[in-house]
């Protein structure tokens, strides 16, 4: 029997969205203020990233279908009404102040290779397969592992800074280094700290190193040097783990760009911004989706996904939702 459990999103998280496209009007080049039932929303003209739609605040449900470690096992995300949403497309990427949503696919100290099924409707989490058999890492992964929603590594885009490698056609991966073992489908608020440019069989597969805000050491680490200080050896261990994990299966070691070293927080943020822009092009269908599933509530409710703007005191929380409005548009 399928199990259902609730995952809570903290009530102070500044999720995003939105208006529906019929209400979007002409471009205004200056800073706007709109009034909505005596509530004022200010705008900044500085683009940060793209987002799509607010998730109901404070929680949504994760619904497991099938038995774990079986071919038909799926972890779906549903809203309070029971309607399926896509963890990849519908959960907002950025929460403001340098904080991002991170979706756990593989809990630390486990080996089942769980991942968002990017080619299935509503992109549930499932266990990966090869030749009809469930896939496992040869040994446990020592960190929580998953994805940043609303990102995509474009397989048609060569990265000139990383050996002209093309994207791997997946959302950006996150390695969360906190002390707690999380659950499949859990959504954490994290801050990025570093980035590793893994090259897997010629494809670029970014690994963003991050920490959950509720970790006891979160306040101590804000950039790559802090990781070395408070989590000594961790960046090297992450690189070596991902370099070597295919070797027991007879495959060559993975490579890493950027001098075989981790890049700092600013570089990680650049990677997130660029892959978020690629995702936006994907869901706007500016780039062919191929076999990727674009099903999700944001794609049903909007003709396109407007930009998300990062600015101080940017959100107004109404009952159940938080809304942001595009600075290029204004309500009548």
Number of C-alpha atoms within 10 A of each C-alpha: 7 11 11 15 12 15 17 14 19 12 14 11 19 25 28 27 24 20 20 15 13 8 10 15 12 9 11 11 10 11 11 17 15 16 12 10 6 7 11 14 17 18 25 17 15 11 14 16 20 25 30 29 28 20 23 16 22 15 17 20 21 24 20 22 17 15 13 14 17 12 15 11 17 23 26 22 27 20 15 14 8 12 10 22 25 26 26 29 26 23 28 25 27 29 18 20 11 11 18 26 23 30 27 27 27 29 25 22 14 17 16 22 20 25 22 27 20 20 15 15 15 24 26 26 27 26 24 18 13 7 6 8 11 16 16 16 14 13 13 17 21 21 23 27 26 27 26 27 25 29 27 26 26 23 14 13 14 15 13 9 10 16 15 14 23 20 24 21 17 22 24 23 24 25 25 29 24 21 15 15 16 20 15 21 28 18 23 22 20 26 25 27 25 25 29 24 26 24 22 20 14 15 19 27 23 26 25 30 30 29 28 25 16 13 14 12 16 17 11 12 19 17 19 20 15 13 22 14 12 13 14 12 11 17 20 13 12 19 20 15 16 18 18 14 18 16 12 12 9 7 11 14 17 19 18 23 19 14 9 13 15 25 20 18 21 15 17 23 18 12 20 26 17 16 25 26 21 21 26 25 19 19 22 18 12 11 14 12 15 7 9 16 18 23 21 19 19 25 18 10 14 17 13 17 23 25 20 26 23 21 16 11 11 18 22 17 16 10 8 12 19 22 18 27 23 22 23 19 19 19 13 8
